[in-house]
Amino acid sequence: MNRIAAIILITVLALSSCQKDPRVTAINEIVFGTYYNNCGGNCFHIYRIDNSKLQKDTSIQFFGSYRDFVFSPDQTLTSAQYNSVVHLIDDLPDDMLNVVTKTYGCPDCFDQGGIYLSITRNGANTRYLFDPTGAPDEPATYKAYREKLVAAIAQLP
């Protein structure tokens, strides 16, 4: 009898350890990138990651407004590139999911560029624009995440 109980317990533990983190599956996608509006071309580097792939949109050369932007993937990147940035889903600070739209600092006001972030979770969209030089009102957790975004973008084509 104890042997059967032990087998059942081991089976239950093995099966429960294979479940996906509900937070990860709740995040449909993250669109992220950098933009520079005063440059000679190819000024918007934008990517979308979800729970299975990493894509790039090269169709837009200039970032006008988050209200006008629609991600249109034209490249699916490699699984190695996906694996190098998939941590962005897990690393997303929970409190970033509670805002609709927020801008920190003055992105691209003095040709320093800007960082775009859009999070879609359960069909709801949250958007951020970050000044890459930081902002006094930017929470420390957001700054740390912004820095991870910049590092991830730097290693992508």
Protein Blocks (a to p, Z undefined) as FASTA:
>chain_A
ZZmmmmmmmmmmmmmmmpccfklmmpmbacdddddfbbcbjjbccddddfkbccddfkbm
bdfbfklpccddfbdcdfklmmmmmmmmmmpcfklmmcfbdcehjehklonopaddddde
ehiacdddddfkbpfklcfklmmmmmmmmmmmmmpZZ
